[in-house]
């Protein structure tokens, strides 16, 4: 039996759908890893903020420009 044009088109669509499904799975894994990393960084940032010295209950923000290296 000779494959028809419709059969070839259907096969092409099935191949494209398979690649699209694989790509979607890969992107899903990447998004899940990124969200886990964002969650870890958010937790770390919160921990660092809690370690900052405070004055009168308000955090003290200093600029790195205020801290000159010893050779100046």
N, CA, C and O atoms as a GROMACS GRO file, in nm:
protein
  288
    1UNK      N    1   0.085  -0.117   0.000
    1UNK     CA    2   0.000   0.000   0.000
    1UNK      C    3   0.090   0.124   0.000
    1UNK      O    4   0.181   0.134   0.082
    2UNK      N    5   0.066   0.212  -0.088
    2UNK     CA    6   0.143   0.335  -0.108
    2UNK      C    7   0.096   0.441  -0.008
    2UNK      O    8  -0.024   0.467   0.002
    3UNK      N    9   0.191   0.504   0.069
    3UNK     CA   10   0.147   0.609   0.162
    3UNK      C   11   0.093   0.728   0.084
    3UNK      O   12   0.150   0.770  -0.016
    4UNK      N   13  -0.015   0.778   0.132
    4UNK     CA   14  -0.079   0.892   0.065
    4UNK      C   15  -0.025   1.021   0.124
    4UNK      O   16   0.047   1.022   0.223
    5UNK      N   17  -0.062   1.130   0.059
    5UNK     CA   18  -0.020   1.262   0.106
    5UNK      C   19  -0.072   1.288   0.248
    5UNK      O   20  -0.004   1.348   0.331
    6UNK      N   21  -0.194   1.241   0.274
    6UNK     CA   22  -0.253   1.260   0.408
    6UNK      C   23  -0.175   1.180   0.512
    6UNK      O   24  -0.155   1.227   0.624
    7UNK      N   25  -0.131   1.060   0.476
    7UNK     CA   26  -0.051   0.978   0.569
    7UNK      C   27   0.082   1.045   0.601
    7UNK      O   28   0.126   1.047   0.716
    8UNK      N   29   0.146   1.101   0.498
    8UNK     CA   30   0.275   1.169   0.518
    8UNK      C   31   0.257   1.292   0.606
    8UNK      O   32   0.338   1.320   0.695
    9UNK      N   33   0.150   1.366   0.581
    9UNK     CA   34   0.123   1.485   0.662
    9UNK      C   35   0.094   1.446   0.807
    9UNK      O   36   0.138   1.513   0.900
   10UNK      N   37   0.019   1.338   0.825
   10UNK     CA   38  -0.012   1.291   0.960
   10UNK      C   39   0.115   1.248   1.031
   10UNK      O   40   0.132   1.277   1.150
   11UNK      N   41   0.203   1.180   0.963
   11UNK     CA   42   0.331   1.137   1.021
   11UNK      C   43   0.414   1.258   1.060
   11UNK      O   44   0.473   1.260   1.168
   12UNK      N   45   0.420   1.359   0.973
   12UNK     CA   46   0.493   1.482   1.004
   12UNK      C   47   0.436   1.551   1.128
   12UNK      O   48   0.510   1.600   1.213
   13UNK      N   49   0.304   1.556   1.137
   13UNK     CA   50   0.240   1.617   1.253
   13UNK      C   51   0.269   1.540   1.381
   13UNK      O   52   0.291   1.600   1.486
   14UNK      N   53   0.270   1.408   1.373
   14UNK     CA   54   0.302   1.326   1.490
   14UNK      C   55   0.446   1.350   1.535
   14UNK      O   56   0.473   1.356   1.654
   15UNK      N   57   0.537   1.363   1.440
   15UNK     CA   58   0.678   1.389   1.473
   15UNK      C   59   0.690   1.525   1.539
   15UNK      O   60   0.758   1.539   1.641
   16UNK      N   61   0.625   1.626   1.482
   16UNK     CA   62   0.630   1.761   1.540
   16UNK      C   63   0.569   1.762   1.680
   16UNK      O   64   0.621   1.828   1.770
   17UNK      N   65   0.459   1.691   1.699
   17UNK     CA   66   0.395   1.686   1.831
   17UNK      C   67   0.488   1.619   1.932
   17UNK      O   68   0.494   1.660   2.048
   18UNK      N   69   0.559   1.515   1.888
   18UNK     CA   70   0.652   1.447   1.977
   18UNK      C   71   0.765   1.540   2.020
   18UNK      O   72   0.801   1.544   2.137
   19UNK      N   73   0.821   1.614   1.924
   19UNK     CA   74   0.927   1.710   1.957
   19UNK      C   75   0.874   1.821   2.048
   19UNK      O   76   0.943   1.863   2.141
   20UNK      N   77   0.753   1.868   2.022
   20UNK     CA   78   0.694   1.974   2.104
   20UNK      C   79   0.671   1.923   2.247
   20UNK      O   80   0.693   1.998   2.343
   21UNK      N   81   0.628   1.801   2.262
   21UNK     CA   82   0.607   1.743   2.394
   21UNK      C   83   0.738   1.730   2.470
   21UNK      O   84   0.745   1.759   2.590
   22UNK      N   85   0.843   1.687   2.401
   22UNK     CA   86   0.975   1.676   2.463
   22UNK      C   87   1.026   1.813   2.506
   22UNK      O   88   1.079   1.828   2.616
   23UNK      N   89   1.009   1.913   2.419
   23UNK     CA   90   1.051   2.049   2.453
   23UNK      C   91   0.973   2.102   2.573
   23UNK      O   92   1.031   2.165   2.661
   24UNK      N   93   0.845   2.076   2.577
   24UNK     CA   94   0.762   2.120   2.690
   24UNK      C   95   0.809   2.057   2.820
   24UNK      O   96   0.815   2.124   2.923
   25UNK      N   97   0.840   1.928   2.817
   25UNK     CA   98   0.891   1.860   2.936
   25UNK      C   99   1.023   1.922   2.983
   25UNK      O  100   1.044   1.943   3.102
   26UNK      N  101   1.113   1.950   2.887
   26UNK     CA  102   1.242   2.010   2.920
   26UNK      C  103   1.224   2.148   2.982
   26UNK      O  104   1.285   2.180   3.084
   27UNK      N  105   1.138   2.229   2.920
   27UNK     CA  106   1.114   2.364   2.973
   27UNK      C  107   1.049   2.358   3.111
   27UNK      O  108   1.078   2.441   3.197
   28UNK      N  109   0.963   2.261   3.131
   28UNK     CA  110   0.898   2.244   3.261
   28UNK      C  111   1.002   2.215   3.369
   28UNK      O  112   0.995   2.270   3.479
   29UNK      N  113   1.097   2.128   3.338
   29UNK     CA  114   1.204   2.096   3.434
   29UNK      C  115   1.289   2.219   3.464
   29UNK      O  116   1.327   2.242   3.579
   30UNK      N  117   1.318   2.298   3.361
   30UNK     CA  118   1.399   2.419   3.380
   30UNK      C  119   1.325   2.518   3.470
   30UNK      O  120   1.385   2.576   3.561
   31UNK      N  121   1.197   2.536   3.445
   31UNK     CA  122   1.118   2.630   3.527
   31UNK      C  123   1.112   2.581   3.672
   31UNK      O  124   1.122   2.662   3.765
   32UNK      N  125   1.097   2.452   3.692
   32UNK     CA  126   1.092   2.398   3.828
   32UNK      C  127   1.226   2.420   3.900
   32UNK      O  128   1.227   2.457   4.017
   33UNK      N  129   1.339   2.398   3.830
   33UNK     CA  130   1.470   2.423   3.890
   33UNK      C  131   1.489   2.570   3.922
   33UNK      O  132   1.541   2.605   4.028
   34UNK      N  133   1.446   2.657   3.831
   34UNK     CA  134   1.460   2.801   3.855
   34UNK      C  135   1.377   2.845   3.975
   34UNK      O  136   1.421   2.927   4.055
   35UNK      N  137   1.256   2.790   3.988
   35UNK     CA  138   1.172   2.827   4.101
   35UNK      C  139   1.235   2.780   4.232
   35UNK      O  140   1.230   2.852   4.332
   36UNK      N  141   1.293   2.662   4.232
   36UNK     CA  142   1.361   2.613   4.352
   36UNK      C  143   1.479   2.704   4.387
   36UNK      O  144   1.502   2.734   4.504
   37UNK      N  145   1.553   2.748   4.285
   37UNK     CA  146   1.666   2.839   4.309
   37UNK      C  147   1.616   2.973   4.361
   37UNK      O  148   1.676   3.030   4.453
   38UNK      N  149   1.508   3.024   4.306
   38UNK     CA  150   1.450   3.151   4.354
   38UNK      C  151   1.408   3.136   4.500
   38UNK      O  152   1.431   3.227   4.581
   39UNK      N  153   1.348   3.024   4.534
   39UNK     CA  154   1.305   3.000   4.673
   39UNK      C  155   1.426   2.998   4.766
   39UNK      O  156   1.421   3.055   4.875
   40UNK      N  157   1.534   2.930   4.724
   40UNK     CA  158   1.655   2.926   4.808
   40UNK      C  159   1.716   3.064   4.824
   40UNK      O  160   1.757   3.101   4.934
   41UNK      N  161   1.721   3.141   4.716
   41UNK     CA  162   1.779   3.275   4.723
   41UNK      C  163   1.692   3.368   4.809
   41UNK      O  164   1.745   3.453   4.881
   42UNK      N  165   1.562   3.353   4.802
   42UNK     CA  166   1.472   3.434   4.884
   42UNK      C  167   1.494   3.403   5.032
   42UNK      O  168   1.498   3.494   5.115
   43UNK      N  169   1.509   3.276   5.064
   43UNK     CA  170   1.536   3.236   5.202
   43UNK      C  171   1.670   3.292   5.249
   43UNK      O  172   1.681   3.343   5.361
   44UNK      N  173   1.772   3.282   5.164
   44UNK     CA  174   1.904   3.334   5.198
   44UNK      C  175   1.901   3.485   5.218
   44UNK      O  176   1.964   3.536   5.310
   45UNK      N  177   1.830   3.555   5.133
   45UNK     CA  178   1.819   3.700   5.146
   45UNK      C  179   1.749   3.738   5.276
   45UNK      O  180   1.790   3.831   5.345
   46UNK      N  181   1.646   3.665   5.309
   46UNK     CA  182   1.575   3.690   5.435
   46UNK      C  183   1.667   3.667   5.554
   46UNK      O  184   1.666   3.745   5.650
   47UNK      N  185   1.747   3.560   5.549
   47UNK     CA  186   1.842   3.532   5.657
   47UNK      C  187   1.945   3.643   5.669
   47UNK      O  188   1.977   3.686   5.779
   48UNK      N  189   1.997   3.689   5.556
   48UNK     CA  190   2.096   3.798   5.558
   48UNK      C  191   2.036   3.927   5.611
   48UNK      O  192   2.102   4.001   5.685
   49UNK      N  193   1.913   3.955   5.575
   49UNK     CA  194   1.848   4.076   5.625
   49UNK      C  195   1.830   4.069   5.776
   49UNK      O  196   1.842   4.170   5.846
   50UNK      N  197   1.801   3.951   5.826
   50UNK     CA  198   1.784   3.936   5.971
   50UNK      C  199   1.915   3.951   6.046
   50UNK      O  200   1.915   3.981   6.165
   51UNK      N  201   2.028   3.929   5.978
   51UNK     CA  202   2.159   3.941   6.041
   51UNK      C  203   2.212   4.084   6.039
   51UNK      O  204   2.311   4.114   6.106
   52UNK      N  205   2.149   4.172   5.964
   52UNK     CA  206   2.197   4.310   5.953
   52UNK      C  207   2.181   4.383   6.086
   52UNK      O  208   2.082   4.364   6.157
   53UNK      N  209   2.279   4.468   6.119
   53UNK     CA  210   2.265   4.548   6.241
   53UNK      C  211   2.154   4.652   6.222
   53UNK      O  212   2.128   4.699   6.110
   54UNK      N  213   2.091   4.687   6.331
   54UNK     CA  214   1.983   4.786   6.324
   54UNK      C  215   2.005   4.896   6.426
   54UNK      O  216   2.072   4.877   6.527
   55UNK      N  217   1.948   5.010   6.397
   55UNK     CA  218   1.951   5.123   6.490
   55UNK      C  219   1.807   5.171   6.508
   55UNK      O  220   1.741   5.205   6.410
   56UNK      N  221   1.761   5.174   6.629
   56UNK     CA  222   1.623   5.215   6.659
   56UNK      C  223   1.522   5.130   6.583
   56UNK      O  224   1.416   5.181   6.544
   57UNK      N  225   1.552   5.004   6.562
   57UNK     CA  226   1.458   4.914   6.496
   57UNK      C  227   1.460   4.923   6.345
   57UNK      O  228   1.399   4.840   6.278
   58UNK      N  229   1.530   5.022   6.289
   58UNK     CA  230   1.536   5.035   6.143
   58UNK      C  231   1.672   4.982   6.095
   58UNK      O  232   1.774   5.006   6.159
   59UNK      N  233   1.674   4.912   5.985
   59UNK     CA  234   1.802   4.860   5.934
   59UNK      C  235   1.897   4.974   5.898
   59UNK      O  236   1.855   5.079   5.850
   60UNK      N  237   2.025   4.951   5.920
   60UNK     CA  238   2.128   5.047   5.882
   60UNK      C  239   2.179   5.008   5.744
   60UNK      O  240   2.236   4.900   5.728
   61UNK      N  241   2.159   5.094   5.648
   61UNK     CA  242   2.209   5.068   5.513
   61UNK      C  243   2.332   5.154   5.490
   61UNK      O  244   2.329   5.276   5.505
   62UNK      N  245   2.440   5.088   5.455
   62UNK     CA  246   2.564   5.159   5.429
   62UNK      C  247   2.604   5.137   5.284
   62UNK      O  248   2.580   5.031   5.225
   63UNK      N  249   2.665   5.238   5.230
   63UNK     CA  250   2.715   5.227   5.095
   63UNK      C  251   2.858   5.175   5.099
   63UNK      O  252   2.933   5.207   5.191
   64UNK      N  253   2.896   5.097   5.001
   64UNK     CA  254   3.033   5.049   4.994
   64UNK      C  255   3.130   5.164   4.971
   64UNK      O  256   3.249   5.152   5.001
   65UNK      N  257   3.082   5.275   4.918
   65UNK     CA  258   3.167   5.392   4.898
   65UNK      C  259   3.207   5.454   5.031
   65UNK      O  260   3.310   5.522   5.040
   66UNK      N  261   3.127   5.431   5.135
   66UNK     CA  262   3.161   5.484   5.267
   66UNK      C  263   3.278   5.409   5.330
   66UNK      O  264   3.343   5.460   5.420
   67UNK      N  265   3.303   5.290   5.281
   67UNK     CA  266   3.410   5.208   5.337
   67UNK      C  267   3.529   5.210   5.242
   67UNK      O  268   3.532   5.133   5.146
   68UNK      N  269   3.627   5.297   5.268
   68UNK     CA  270   3.743   5.307   5.183
   68UNK      C  271   3.844   5.196   5.218
   68UNK      O  272   3.858   5.158   5.334
   69UNK      N  273   3.911   5.146   5.118
   69UNK     CA  274   4.013   5.045   5.145
   69UNK      C  275   4.125   5.106   5.228
   69UNK      O  276   4.142   5.228   5.228
   70UNK      N  277   4.203   5.024   5.299
   70UNK     CA  278   4.307   5.074   5.390
   70UNK      C  279   4.415   5.158   5.321
   70UNK      O  280   4.478   5.240   5.387
   71UNK      N  281   4.438   5.142   5.193
   71UNK     CA  282   4.545   5.214   5.129
   71UNK      C  283   4.509   5.360   5.091
   71UNK      O  284   4.593   5.430   5.035
   72UNK      N  285   4.386   5.405   5.120
   72UNK     CA  286   4.349   5.544   5.091
   72UNK      C  287   4.368   5.631   5.209
   72UNK      O  288   4.341   5.751   5.202
   0.00000   0.00000   0.00000
